[in-house]
Amino acid sequence: MDVKSALNDKINDWMSSDETRSFFQLARISGIAHPTLYRLVRSKNSPNLETAIKVVIAILPQNEAHKFINHWYPISKLLTK
């Protein structure tokens, strides 16, 4: 699994846990433009660190968000020391 697949799984889990959730809602709470989220899910490109942080902070509990970022972007561990 790669970071794009892992992030897409998290997004899909978040959306499927409540039928009222949508890409528009995720865009609003994450601060990421709807077209950017759509491209993230539909394209083959991996998200950059900033985009991944915004998405996981919006949809995951804080400790899970930190684990996700540290796992997929190990260089980010240097930023917290």
mmCIF file of the N, C-alpha and C atoms, coordinates in Angstrom:
data_MODEL
# 
_entry.id   MODEL 
# 
loop_
_atom_site.group_PDB 
_atom_site.id 
_atom_site.type_symbol 
_atom_site.label_atom_id 
_atom_site.label_alt_id 
_atom_site.label_comp_id 
_atom_site.label_asym_id 
_atom_site.label_entity_id 
_atom_site.label_seq_id 
_atom_site.pdbx_PDB_ins_code 
_atom_site.Cartn_x 
_atom_site.Cartn_y 
_atom_site.Cartn_z 
_atom_site.occupancy 
_atom_site.B_iso_or_equiv 
_atom_site.pdbx_formal_charge 
_atom_site.auth_seq_id 
_atom_site.auth_comp_id 
_atom_site.auth_asym_id 
_atom_site.auth_atom_id 
_atom_site.pdbx_PDB_model_num 
ATOM 1   N N  . MET A 1 1  ? 0.844   -1.177 0.000  1.00 0.00 ? 1  MET A N  1 
ATOM 2   C CA . MET A 1 1  ? 0.000   0.000  0.000  1.00 0.00 ? 1  MET A CA 1 
ATOM 3   C C  . MET A 1 1  ? 0.888   1.239  0.000  1.00 0.00 ? 1  MET A C  1 
ATOM 4   N N  . ASP A 1 2  ? 0.443   2.260  -0.697 1.00 0.00 ? 2  ASP A N  1 
ATOM 5   C CA . ASP A 1 2  ? 1.172   3.524  -0.737 1.00 0.00 ? 2  ASP A CA 1 
ATOM 6   C C  . ASP A 1 2  ? 0.371   4.596  0.009  1.00 0.00 ? 2  ASP A C  1 
ATOM 7   N N  . VAL A 1 3  ? 0.963   5.775  0.158  1.00 0.00 ? 3  VAL A N  1 
ATOM 8   C CA . VAL A 1 3  ? 0.326   6.846  0.924  1.00 0.00 ? 3  VAL A CA 1 
ATOM 9   C C  . VAL A 1 3  ? -0.993  7.279  0.298  1.00 0.00 ? 3  VAL A C  1 
ATOM 10  N N  . LYS A 1 4  ? -1.068  7.313  -1.011 1.00 0.00 ? 4  LYS A N  1 
ATOM 11  C CA . LYS A 1 4  ? -2.299  7.724  -1.679 1.00 0.00 ? 4  LYS A CA 1 
ATOM 12  C C  . LYS A 1 4  ? -3.425  6.749  -1.346 1.00 0.00 ? 4  LYS A C  1 
ATOM 13  N N  . SER A 1 5  ? -3.150  5.458  -1.430 1.00 0.00 ? 5  SER A N  1 
ATOM 14  C CA . SER A 1 5  ? -4.154  4.444  -1.111 1.00 0.00 ? 5  SER A CA 1 
ATOM 15  C C  . SER A 1 5  ? -4.551  4.510  0.360  1.00 0.00 ? 5  SER A C  1 
ATOM 16  N N  . ALA A 1 6  ? -3.575  4.686  1.228  1.00 0.00 ? 6  ALA A N  1 
ATOM 17  C CA . ALA A 1 6  ? -3.854  4.758  2.666  1.00 0.00 ? 6  ALA A CA 1 
ATOM 18  C C  . ALA A 1 6  ? -4.729  5.969  2.986  1.00 0.00 ? 6  ALA A C  1 
ATOM 19  N N  . LEU A 1 7  ? -4.413  7.114  2.383  1.00 0.00 ? 7  LEU A N  1 
ATOM 20  C CA . LEU A 1 7  ? -5.213  8.311  2.631  1.00 0.00 ? 7  LEU A CA 1 
ATOM 21  C C  . LEU A 1 7  ? -6.612  8.161  2.039  1.00 0.00 ? 7  LEU A C  1 
ATOM 22  N N  . ASN A 1 8  ? -6.701  7.593  0.862  1.00 0.00 ? 8  ASN A N  1 
ATOM 23  C CA . ASN A 1 8  ? -8.017  7.361  0.259  1.00 0.00 ? 8  ASN A CA 1 
ATOM 24  C C  . ASN A 1 8  ? -8.852  6.421  1.115  1.00 0.00 ? 8  ASN A C  1 
ATOM 25  N N  . ASP A 1 9  ? -8.228  5.395  1.698  1.00 0.00 ? 9  ASP A N  1 
ATOM 26  C CA . ASP A 1 9  ? -8.947  4.492  2.598  1.00 0.00 ? 9  ASP A CA 1 
ATOM 27  C C  . ASP A 1 9  ? -9.494  5.257  3.805  1.00 0.00 ? 9  ASP A C  1 
ATOM 28  N N  . LYS A 1 10 ? -8.672  6.149  4.362  1.00 0.00 ? 10 LYS A N  1 
ATOM 29  C CA . LYS A 1 10 ? -9.116  6.939  5.517  1.00 0.00 ? 10 LYS A CA 1 
ATOM 30  C C  . LYS A 1 10 ? -10.276 7.848  5.130  1.00 0.00 ? 10 LYS A C  1 
ATOM 31  N N  . ILE A 1 11 ? -10.186 8.469  3.961  1.00 0.00 ? 11 ILE A N  1 
ATOM 32  C CA . ILE A 1 11 ? -11.271 9.335  3.489  1.00 0.00 ? 11 ILE A CA 1 
ATOM 33  C C  . ILE A 1 11 ? -12.545 8.518  3.277  1.00 0.00 ? 11 ILE A C  1 
ATOM 34  N N  . ASN A 1 12 ? -12.418 7.378  2.637  1.00 0.00 ? 12 ASN A N  1 
ATOM 35  C CA . ASN A 1 12 ? -13.586 6.532  2.393  1.00 0.00 ? 12 ASN A CA 1 
ATOM 36  C C  . ASN A 1 12 ? -14.209 6.038  3.701  1.00 0.00 ? 12 ASN A C  1 
ATOM 37  N N  . ASP A 1 13 ? -13.373 5.660  4.670  1.00 0.00 ? 13 ASP A N  1 
ATOM 38  C CA . ASP A 1 13 ? -13.880 5.235  5.976  1.00 0.00 ? 13 ASP A CA 1 
ATOM 39  C C  . ASP A 1 13 ? -14.645 6.370  6.649  1.00 0.00 ? 13 ASP A C  1 
ATOM 40  N N  . TRP A 1 14 ? -14.093 7.565  6.587  1.00 0.00 ? 14 TRP A N  1 
ATOM 41  C CA . TRP A 1 14 ? -14.728 8.729  7.197  1.00 0.00 ? 14 TRP A CA 1 
ATOM 42  C C  . TRP A 1 14 ? -16.076 9.018  6.532  1.00 0.00 ? 14 TRP A C  1 
ATOM 43  N N  . MET A 1 15 ? -16.083 8.991  5.205  1.00 0.00 ? 15 MET A N  1 
ATOM 44  C CA . MET A 1 15 ? -17.321 9.300  4.488  1.00 0.00 ? 15 MET A CA 1 
ATOM 45  C C  . MET A 1 15 ? -18.376 8.221  4.708  1.00 0.00 ? 15 MET A C  1 
ATOM 46  N N  . SER A 1 16 ? -17.989 6.972  4.746  1.00 0.00 ? 16 SER A N  1 
ATOM 47  C CA . SER A 1 16 ? -18.969 5.888  4.880  1.00 0.00 ? 16 SER A CA 1 
ATOM 48  C C  . SER A 1 16 ? -19.493 5.739  6.307  1.00 0.00 ? 16 SER A C  1 
ATOM 49  N N  . SER A 1 17 ? -18.822 6.352  7.280  1.00 0.00 ? 17 SER A N  1 
ATOM 50  C CA . SER A 1 17 ? -19.277 6.245  8.665  1.00 0.00 ? 17 SER A CA 1 
ATOM 51  C C  . SER A 1 17 ? -20.494 7.128  8.953  1.00 0.00 ? 17 SER A C  1 
ATOM 52  N N  . ASP A 1 18 ? -20.816 8.018  8.026  1.00 0.00 ? 18 ASP A N  1 
ATOM 53  C CA . ASP A 1 18 ? -21.987 8.893  8.181  1.00 0.00 ? 18 ASP A CA 1 
ATOM 54  C C  . ASP A 1 18 ? -22.458 9.274  6.787  1.00 0.00 ? 18 ASP A C  1 
ATOM 55  N N  . GLU A 1 19 ? -23.670 8.877  6.446  1.00 0.00 ? 19 GLU A N  1 
ATOM 56  C CA . GLU A 1 19 ? -24.163 9.084  5.077  1.00 0.00 ? 19 GLU A CA 1 
ATOM 57  C C  . GLU A 1 19 ? -24.343 10.550 4.700  1.00 0.00 ? 19 GLU A C  1 
ATOM 58  N N  . THR A 1 20 ? -24.281 11.448 5.678  1.00 0.00 ? 20 THR A N  1 
ATOM 59  C CA . THR A 1 20 ? -24.427 12.867 5.361  1.00 0.00 ? 20 THR A CA 1 
ATOM 60  C C  . THR A 1 20 ? -23.091 13.522 4.982  1.00 0.00 ? 20 THR A C  1 
ATOM 61  N N  . ARG A 1 21 ? -22.015 12.783 5.113  1.00 0.00 ? 21 ARG A N  1 
ATOM 62  C CA . ARG A 1 21 ? -20.691 13.358 4.809  1.00 0.00 ? 21 ARG A CA 1 
ATOM 63  C C  . ARG A 1 21 ? -20.455 13.397 3.304  1.00 0.00 ? 21 ARG A C  1 
ATOM 64  N N  . SER A 1 22 ? -19.673 14.409 2.881  1.00 0.00 ? 22 SER A N  1 
ATOM 65  C CA . SER A 1 22 ? -19.420 14.588 1.455  1.00 0.00 ? 22 SER A CA 1 
ATOM 66  C C  . SER A 1 22 ? -18.045 15.212 1.247  1.00 0.00 ? 22 SER A C  1 
ATOM 67  N N  . PHE A 1 23 ? -17.616 15.225 -0.012 1.00 0.00 ? 23 PHE A N  1 
ATOM 68  C CA . PHE A 1 23 ? -16.356 15.897 -0.350 1.00 0.00 ? 23 PHE A CA 1 
ATOM 69  C C  . PHE A 1 23 ? -16.450 17.383 -0.040 1.00 0.00 ? 23 PHE A C  1 
ATOM 70  N N  . PHE A 1 24 ? -17.622 17.969 -0.231 1.00 0.00 ? 24 PHE A N  1 
ATOM 71  C CA . PHE A 1 24 ? -17.785 19.389 0.062  1.00 0.00 ? 24 PHE A CA 1 
ATOM 72  C C  . PHE A 1 24 ? -17.593 19.666 1.551  1.00 0.00 ? 24 PHE A C  1 
ATOM 73  N N  . GLN A 1 25 ? -18.114 18.783 2.395  1.00 0.00 ? 25 GLN A N  1 
ATOM 74  C CA . GLN A 1 25 ? -17.931 18.931 3.834  1.00 0.00 ? 25 GLN A CA 1 
ATOM 75  C C  . GLN A 1 25 ? -16.461 18.751 4.194  1.00 0.00 ? 25 GLN A C  1 
ATOM 76  N N  . LEU A 1 26 ? -15.815 17.754 3.619  1.00 0.00 ? 26 LEU A N  1 
ATOM 77  C CA . LEU A 1 26 ? -14.398 17.541 3.883  1.00 0.00 ? 26 LEU A CA 1 
ATOM 78  C C  . LEU A 1 26 ? -13.573 18.740 3.422  1.00 0.00 ? 26 LEU A C  1 
ATOM 79  N N  . ALA A 1 27 ? -13.923 19.302 2.287  1.00 0.00 ? 27 ALA A N  1 
ATOM 80  C CA . ALA A 1 27 ? -13.222 20.493 1.796  1.00 0.00 ? 27 ALA A CA 1 
ATOM 81  C C  . ALA A 1 27 ? -13.353 21.632 2.803  1.00 0.00 ? 27 ALA A C  1 
ATOM 82  N N  . ARG A 1 28 ? -14.553 21.817 3.322  1.00 0.00 ? 28 ARG A N  1 
ATOM 83  C CA . ARG A 1 28 ? -14.792 22.902 4.265  1.00 0.00 ? 28 ARG A CA 1 
ATOM 84  C C  . ARG A 1 28 ? -14.019 22.697 5.565  1.00 0.00 ? 28 ARG A C  1 
ATOM 85  N N  . ILE A 1 29 ? -14.056 21.492 6.133  1.00 0.00 ? 29 ILE A N  1 
ATOM 86  C CA . ILE A 1 29 ? -13.405 21.291 7.428  1.00 0.00 ? 29 ILE A CA 1 
ATOM 87  C C  . ILE A 1 29 ? -11.890 21.137 7.332  1.00 0.00 ? 29 ILE A C  1 
ATOM 88  N N  . SER A 1 30 ? -11.394 20.756 6.160  1.00 0.00 ? 30 SER A N  1 
ATOM 89  C CA . SER A 1 30 ? -9.943  20.581 6.008  1.00 0.00 ? 30 SER A CA 1 
ATOM 90  C C  . SER A 1 30 ? -9.261  21.828 5.458  1.00 0.00 ? 30 SER A C  1 
ATOM 91  N N  . GLY A 1 31 ? -10.048 22.722 4.848  1.00 0.00 ? 31 GLY A N  1 
ATOM 92  C CA . GLY A 1 31 ? -9.460  23.916 4.238  1.00 0.00 ? 31 GLY A CA 1 
ATOM 93  C C  . GLY A 1 31 ? -8.823  23.641 2.885  1.00 0.00 ? 31 GLY A C  1 
ATOM 94  N N  . ILE A 1 32 ? -9.149  22.506 2.299  1.00 0.00 ? 32 ILE A N  1 
ATOM 95  C CA . ILE A 1 32 ? -8.623  22.130 0.986  1.00 0.00 ? 32 ILE A CA 1 
ATOM 96  C C  . ILE A 1 32 ? -9.745  22.292 -0.040 1.00 0.00 ? 32 ILE A C  1 
ATOM 97  N N  . ALA A 1 33 ? -9.430  22.896 -1.149 1.00 0.00 ? 33 ALA A N  1 
ATOM 98  C CA . ALA A 1 33 ? -10.442 23.125 -2.186 1.00 0.00 ? 33 ALA A CA 1 
ATOM 99  C C  . ALA A 1 33 ? -11.028 21.796 -2.672 1.00 0.00 ? 33 ALA A C  1 
ATOM 100 N N  . HIS A 1 34 ? -12.313 21.812 -2.936 1.00 0.00 ? 34 HIS A N  1 
ATOM 101 C CA . HIS A 1 34 ? -13.011 20.608 -3.411 1.00 0.00 ? 34 HIS A CA 1 
ATOM 102 C C  . HIS A 1 34 ? -12.320 19.995 -4.629 1.00 0.00 ? 34 HIS A C  1 
ATOM 103 N N  . PRO A 1 35 ? -11.950 20.794 -5.658 1.00 0.00 ? 35 PRO A N  1 
ATOM 104 C CA . PRO A 1 35 ? -11.280 20.190 -6.824 1.00 0.00 ? 35 PRO A CA 1 
ATOM 105 C C  . PRO A 1 35 ? -9.966  19.495 -6.460 1.00 0.00 ? 35 PRO A C  1 
ATOM 106 N N  . THR A 1 36 ? -9.256  20.029 -5.485 1.00 0.00 ? 36 THR A N  1 
ATOM 107 C CA . THR A 1 36 ? -8.001  19.411 -5.045 1.00 0.00 ? 36 THR A CA 1 
ATOM 108 C C  . THR A 1 36 ? -8.280  18.059 -4.400 1.00 0.00 ? 36 THR A C  1 
ATOM 109 N N  . LEU A 1 37 ? -9.295  17.991 -3.553 1.00 0.00 ? 37 LEU A N  1 
ATOM 110 C CA . LEU A 1 37 ? -9.666  16.710 -2.938 1.00 0.00 ? 37 LEU A CA 1 
ATOM 111 C C  . LEU A 1 37 ? -10.101 15.702 -3.996 1.00 0.00 ? 37 LEU A C  1 
ATOM 112 N N  . TYR A 1 38 ? -10.878 16.167 -4.945 1.00 0.00 ? 38 TYR A N  1 
ATOM 113 C CA . TYR A 1 38 ? -11.363 15.283 -6.005 1.00 0.00 ? 38 TYR A CA 1 
ATOM 114 C C  . TYR A 1 38 ? -10.182 14.706 -6.791 1.00 0.00 ? 38 TYR A C  1 
ATOM 115 N N  . ARG A 1 39 ? -9.214  15.562 -7.137 1.00 0.00 ? 39 ARG A N  1 
ATOM 116 C CA . ARG A 1 39 ? -8.022  15.094 -7.864 1.00 0.00 ? 39 ARG A CA 1 
ATOM 117 C C  . ARG A 1 39 ? -7.219  14.119 -7.010 1.00 0.00 ? 39 ARG A C  1 
ATOM 118 N N  . LEU A 1 40 ? -7.145  14.391 -5.723 1.00 0.00 ? 40 LEU A N  1 
ATOM 119 C CA . LEU A 1 40 ? -6.408  13.500 -4.814 1.00 0.00 ? 40 LEU A CA 1 
ATOM 120 C C  . LEU A 1 40 ? -6.995  12.094 -4.849 1.00 0.00 ? 40 LEU A C  1 
ATOM 121 N N  . VAL A 1 41 ? -8.287  11.996 -4.804 1.00 0.00 ? 41 VAL A N  1 
ATOM 122 C CA . VAL A 1 41 ? -8.949  10.691 -4.762 1.00 0.00 ? 41 VAL A CA 1 
ATOM 123 C C  . VAL A 1 41 ? -8.973  10.028 -6.132 1.00 0.00 ? 41 VAL A C  1 
ATOM 124 N N  . ARG A 1 42 ? -9.109  10.807 -7.185 1.00 0.00 ? 42 ARG A N  1 
ATOM 125 C CA . ARG A 1 42 ? -9.278  10.240 -8.520 1.00 0.00 ? 42 ARG A CA 1 
ATOM 126 C C  . ARG A 1 42 ? -7.984  10.054 -9.318 1.00 0.00 ? 42 ARG A C  1 
ATOM 127 N N  . SER A 1 43 ? -6.941  10.772 -8.962 1.00 0.00 ? 43 SER A N  1 
ATOM 128 C CA . SER A 1 43 ? -5.715  10.695 -9.762 1.00 0.00 ? 43 SER A CA 1 
ATOM 129 C C  . SER A 1 43 ? -4.737  9.698  -9.174 1.00 0.00 ? 43 SER A C  1 
ATOM 130 N N  . LYS A 1 44 ? -3.610  9.544  -9.825 1.00 0.00 ? 44 LYS A N  1 
ATOM 131 C CA . LYS A 1 44 ? -2.562  8.639  -9.359 1.00 0.00 ? 44 LYS A CA 1 
ATOM 132 C C  . LYS A 1 44 ? -1.488  9.360  -8.563 1.00 0.00 ? 44 LYS A C  1 
ATOM 133 N N  . ASN A 1 45 ? -1.650  10.663 -8.381 1.00 0.00 ? 45 ASN A N  1 
ATOM 134 C CA . ASN A 1 45 ? -0.651  11.446 -7.669 1.00 0.00 ? 45 ASN A CA 1 
ATOM 135 C C  . ASN A 1 45 ? -0.770  11.252 -6.164 1.00 0.00 ? 45 ASN A C  1 
ATOM 136 N N  . SER A 1 46 ? 0.367   11.239 -5.502 1.00 0.00 ? 46 SER A N  1 
ATOM 137 C CA . SER A 1 46 ? 0.385   11.154 -4.044 1.00 0.00 ? 46 SER A CA 1 
ATOM 138 C C  . SER A 1 46 ? 0.234   12.553 -3.461 1.00 0.00 ? 46 SER A C  1 
ATOM 139 N N  . PRO A 1 47 ? -0.422  12.643 -2.309 1.00 0.00 ? 47 PRO A N  1 
ATOM 140 C CA . PRO A 1 47 ? -0.592  13.955 -1.688 1.00 0.00 ? 47 PRO A CA 1 
ATOM 141 C C  . PRO A 1 47 ? 0.723   14.457 -1.100 1.00 0.00 ? 47 PRO A C  1 
ATOM 142 N N  . ASN A 1 48 ? 0.887   15.780 -1.121 1.00 0.00 ? 48 ASN A N  1 
ATOM 143 C CA . ASN A 1 48 ? 2.065   16.328 -0.459 1.00 0.00 ? 48 ASN A CA 1 
ATOM 144 C C  . ASN A 1 48 ? 1.801   16.352 1.048  1.00 0.00 ? 48 ASN A C  1 
ATOM 145 N N  . LEU A 1 49 ? 2.817   16.623 1.824  1.00 0.00 ? 49 LEU A N  1 
ATOM 146 C CA . LEU A 1 49 ? 2.713   16.581 3.279  1.00 0.00 ? 49 LEU A CA 1 
ATOM 147 C C  . LEU A 1 49 ? 1.639   17.528 3.794  1.00 0.00 ? 49 LEU A C  1 
ATOM 148 N N  . GLU A 1 50 ? 1.596   18.738 3.283  1.00 0.00 ? 50 GLU A N  1 
ATOM 149 C CA . GLU A 1 50 ? 0.623   19.724 3.755  1.00 0.00 ? 50 GLU A CA 1 
ATOM 150 C C  . GLU A 1 50 ? -0.812  19.246 3.539  1.00 0.00 ? 50 GLU A C  1 
ATOM 151 N N  . THR A 1 51 ? -1.090  18.715 2.360  1.00 0.00 ? 51 THR A N  1 
ATOM 152 C CA . THR A 1 51 ? -2.435  18.221 2.061  1.00 0.00 ? 51 THR A CA 1 
ATOM 153 C C  . THR A 1 51 ? -2.789  17.048 2.959  1.00 0.00 ? 51 THR A C  1 
ATOM 154 N N  . ALA A 1 52 ? -1.870  16.121 3.122  1.00 0.00 ? 52 ALA A N  1 
ATOM 155 C CA . ALA A 1 52 ? -2.118  14.954 3.972  1.00 0.00 ? 52 ALA A CA 1 
ATOM 156 C C  . ALA A 1 52 ? -2.404  15.381 5.404  1.00 0.00 ? 52 ALA A C  1 
ATOM 157 N N  . ILE A 1 53 ? -1.642  16.322 5.920  1.00 0.00 ? 53 ILE A N  1 
ATOM 158 C CA . ILE A 1 53 ? -1.858  16.804 7.287  1.00 0.00 ? 53 ILE A CA 1 
ATOM 159 C C  . ILE A 1 53 ? -3.251  17.402 7.425  1.00 0.00 ? 53 ILE A C  1 
ATOM 160 N N  . LYS A 1 54 ? -3.628  18.253 6.500  1.00 0.00 ? 54 LYS A N  1 
ATOM 161 C CA . LYS A 1 54 ? -4.945  18.897 6.580  1.00 0.00 ? 54 LYS A CA 1 
ATOM 162 C C  . LYS A 1 54 ? -6.076  17.878 6.550  1.00 0.00 ? 54 LYS A C  1 
ATOM 163 N N  . VAL A 1 55 ? -5.950  16.879 5.701  1.00 0.00 ? 55 VAL A N  1 
ATOM 164 C CA . VAL A 1 55 ? -7.008  15.874 5.594  1.00 0.00 ? 55 VAL A CA 1 
ATOM 165 C C  . VAL A 1 55 ? -7.080  15.021 6.852  1.00 0.00 ? 55 VAL A C  1 
ATOM 166 N N  . VAL A 1 56 ? -5.960  14.473 7.291  1.00 0.00 ? 56 VAL A N  1 
ATOM 167 C CA . VAL A 1 56 ? -6.019  13.564 8.438  1.00 0.00 ? 56 VAL A CA 1 
ATOM 168 C C  . VAL A 1 56 ? -6.389  14.284 9.728  1.00 0.00 ? 56 VAL A C  1 
ATOM 169 N N  . ILE A 1 57 ? -5.982  15.521 9.883  1.00 0.00 ? 57 ILE A N  1 
ATOM 170 C CA . ILE A 1 57 ? -6.381  16.279 11.072 1.00 0.00 ? 57 ILE A CA 1 
ATOM 171 C C  . ILE A 1 57 ? -7.885  16.516 11.067 1.00 0.00 ? 57 ILE A C  1 
ATOM 172 N N  . ALA A 1 58 ? -8.457  16.668 9.879  1.00 0.00 ? 58 ALA A N  1 
ATOM 173 C CA . ALA A 1 58 ? -9.901  16.905 9.770  1.00 0.00 ? 58 ALA A CA 1 
ATOM 174 C C  . ALA A 1 58 ? -10.723 15.646 10.043 1.00 0.00 ? 58 ALA A C  1 
ATOM 175 N N  . ILE A 1 59 ? -10.180 14.460 9.726  1.00 0.00 ? 59 ILE A N  1 
ATOM 176 C CA . ILE A 1 59 ? -11.019 13.256 9.776  1.00 0.00 ? 59 ILE A CA 1 
ATOM 177 C C  . ILE A 1 59 ? -10.610 12.216 10.808 1.00 0.00 ? 59 ILE A C  1 
ATOM 178 N N  . LEU A 1 60 ? -9.446  12.368 11.405 1.00 0.00 ? 60 LEU A N  1 
ATOM 179 C CA . LEU A 1 60 ? -8.977  11.373 12.380 1.00 0.00 ? 60 LEU A CA 1 
ATOM 180 C C  . LEU A 1 60 ? -8.779  12.005 13.754 1.00 0.00 ? 60 LEU A C  1 
ATOM 181 N N  . PRO A 1 61 ? -8.895  11.207 14.799 1.00 0.00 ? 61 PRO A N  1 
ATOM 182 C CA . PRO A 1 61 ? -8.497  11.704 16.126 1.00 0.00 ? 61 PRO A CA 1 
ATOM 183 C C  . PRO A 1 61 ? -7.012  12.101 16.085 1.00 0.00 ? 61 PRO A C  1 
ATOM 184 N N  . GLN A 1 62 ? -6.635  13.017 16.937 1.00 0.00 ? 62 GLN A N  1 
ATOM 185 C CA . GLN A 1 62 ? -5.285  13.584 16.897 1.00 0.00 ? 62 GLN A CA 1 
ATOM 186 C C  . GLN A 1 62 ? -4.189  12.522 16.940 1.00 0.00 ? 62 GLN A C  1 
ATOM 187 N N  . ASN A 1 63 ? -4.307  11.532 17.832 1.00 0.00 ? 63 ASN A N  1 
ATOM 188 C CA . ASN A 1 63 ? -3.237  10.536 17.943 1.00 0.00 ? 63 ASN A CA 1 
ATOM 189 C C  . ASN A 1 63 ? -3.143  9.679  16.673 1.00 0.00 ? 63 ASN A C  1 
ATOM 190 N N  . GLU A 1 64 ? -4.273  9.353  16.058 1.00 0.00 ? 64 GLU A N  1 
ATOM 191 C CA . GLU A 1 64 ? -4.248  8.590  14.807 1.00 0.00 ? 64 GLU A CA 1 
ATOM 192 C C  . GLU A 1 64 ? -3.687  9.425  13.666 1.00 0.00 ? 64 GLU A C  1 
ATOM 193 N N  . ALA A 1 65 ? -4.014  10.702 13.649 1.00 0.00 ? 65 ALA A N  1 
ATOM 194 C CA . ALA A 1 65 ? -3.488  11.597 12.615 1.00 0.00 ? 65 ALA A CA 1 
ATOM 195 C C  . ALA A 1 65 ? -1.962  11.666 12.706 1.00 0.00 ? 65 ALA A C  1 
ATOM 196 N N  . HIS A 1 66 ? -1.442  11.787 13.921 1.00 0.00 ? 66 HIS A N  1 
ATOM 197 C CA . HIS A 1 66 ? 0.016   11.836 14.106 1.00 0.00 ? 66 HIS A CA 1 
ATOM 198 C C  . HIS A 1 66 ? 0.672   10.537 13.653 1.00 0.00 ? 66 HIS A C  1 
ATOM 199 N N  . LYS A 1 67 ? 0.068   9.404  14.009 1.00 0.00 ? 67 LYS A N  1 
ATOM 200 C CA . LYS A 1 67 ? 0.629   8.118  13.590 1.00 0.00 ? 67 LYS A CA 1 
ATOM 201 C C  . LYS A 1 67 ? 0.642   7.988  12.064 1.00 0.00 ? 67 LYS A C  1 
ATOM 202 N N  . PHE A 1 68 ? -0.450  8.402  11.435 1.00 0.00 ? 68 PHE A N  1 
ATOM 203 C CA . PHE A 1 68 ? -0.538  8.324  9.979  1.00 0.00 ? 68 PHE A CA 1 
ATOM 204 C C  . PHE A 1 68 ? 0.565   9.162  9.324  1.00 0.00 ? 68 PHE A C  1 
ATOM 205 N N  . ILE A 1 69 ? 0.690   10.398 9.750  1.00 0.00 ? 69 ILE A N  1 
ATOM 206 C CA . ILE A 1 69 ? 1.692   11.296 9.154  1.00 0.00 ? 69 ILE A CA 1 
ATOM 207 C C  . ILE A 1 69 ? 3.101   10.774 9.410  1.00 0.00 ? 69 ILE A C  1 
ATOM 208 N N  . ASN A 1 70 ? 3.390   10.357 10.628 1.00 0.00 ? 70 ASN A N  1 
ATOM 209 C CA . ASN A 1 70 ? 4.737   9.852  10.937 1.00 0.00 ? 70 ASN A CA 1 
ATOM 210 C C  . ASN A 1 70 ? 5.067   8.577  10.178 1.00 0.00 ? 70 ASN A C  1 
ATOM 211 N N  . HIS A 1 71 ? 4.055   7.753  9.919  1.00 0.00 ? 71 HIS A N  1 
ATOM 212 C CA . HIS A 1 71 ? 4.290   6.517  9.168  1.00 0.00 ? 71 HIS A CA 1 
ATOM 213 C C  . HIS A 1 71 ? 4.590   6.815  7.697  1.00 0.00 ? 71 HIS A C  1 
ATOM 214 N N  . TRP A 1 72 ? 3.776   7.652  7.074  1.00 0.00 ? 72 TRP A N  1 
ATOM 215 C CA . TRP A 1 72 ? 3.892   7.871  5.637  1.00 0.00 ? 72 TRP A CA 1 
ATOM 216 C C  . TRP A 1 72 ? 4.854   8.994  5.254  1.00 0.00 ? 72 TRP A C  1 
ATOM 217 N N  . TYR A 1 73 ? 5.149   9.877  6.182  1.00 0.00 ? 73 TYR A N  1 
ATOM 218 C CA . TYR A 1 73 ? 6.073   10.986 5.924  1.00 0.00 ? 73 TYR A CA 1 
ATOM 219 C C  . TYR A 1 73 ? 7.098   11.018 7.060  1.00 0.00 ? 73 TYR A C  1 
ATOM 220 N N  . PRO A 1 74 ? 8.009   10.045 7.107  1.00 0.00 ? 74 PRO A N  1 
ATOM 221 C CA . PRO A 1 74 ? 8.930   9.944  8.251  1.00 0.00 ? 74 PRO A CA 1 
ATOM 222 C C  . PRO A 1 74 ? 9.774   11.191 8.477  1.00 0.00 ? 74 PRO A C  1 
ATOM 223 N N  . ILE A 1 75 ? 10.015  11.967 7.469  1.00 0.00 ? 75 ILE A N  1 
ATOM 224 C CA . ILE A 1 75 ? 10.792  13.197 7.640  1.00 0.00 ? 75 ILE A CA 1 
ATOM 225 C C  . ILE A 1 75 ? 10.065  14.154 8.565  1.00 0.00 ? 75 ILE A C  1 
ATOM 226 N N  . SER A 1 76 ? 8.733   14.033 8.664  1.00 0.00 ? 76 SER A N  1 
ATOM 227 C CA . SER A 1 76 ? 7.970   14.921 9.516  1.00 0.00 ? 76 SER A CA 1 
ATOM 228 C C  . SER A 1 76 ? 8.315   14.729 10.992 1.00 0.00 ? 76 SER A C  1 
ATOM 229 N N  . LYS A 1 77 ? 8.878   13.576 11.358 1.00 0.00 ? 77 LYS A N  1 
ATOM 230 C CA . LYS A 1 77 ? 9.306   13.337 12.744 1.00 0.00 ? 77 LYS A CA 1 
ATOM 231 C C  . LYS A 1 77 ? 10.381  14.339 13.147 1.00 0.00 ? 77 LYS A C  1 
ATOM 232 N N  . LEU A 1 78 ? 11.181  14.780 12.201 1.00 0.00 ? 78 LEU A N  1 
ATOM 233 C CA . LEU A 1 78 ? 12.227  15.750 12.482 1.00 0.00 ? 78 LEU A CA 1 
ATOM 234 C C  . LEU A 1 78 ? 11.633  17.099 12.875 1.00 0.00 ? 78 LEU A C  1 
ATOM 235 N N  . LEU A 1 79 ? 10.430  17.390 12.384 1.00 0.00 ? 79 LEU A N  1 
ATOM 236 C CA . LEU A 1 79 ? 9.803   18.674 12.665 1.00 0.00 ? 79 LEU A CA 1 
ATOM 237 C C  . LEU A 1 79 ? 9.280   18.767 14.094 1.00 0.00 ? 79 LEU A C  1 
ATOM 238 N N  . THR A 1 80 ? 9.078   17.634 14.745 1.00 0.00 ? 80 THR A N  1 
ATOM 239 C CA . THR A 1 80 ? 8.508   17.642 16.090 1.00 0.00 ? 80 THR A CA 1 
ATOM 240 C C  . THR A 1 80 ? 9.559   17.497 17.174 1.00 0.00 ? 80 THR A C  1 
ATOM 241 N N  . LYS A 1 81 ? 10.815  17.403 16.818 1.00 0.00 ? 81 LYS A N  1 
ATOM 242 C CA . LYS A 1 81 ? 11.883  17.250 17.828 1.00 0.00 ? 81 LYS A CA 1 
ATOM 243 C C  . LYS A 1 81 ? 12.443  18.580 18.231 1.00 0.00 ? 81 LYS A C  1 
# 
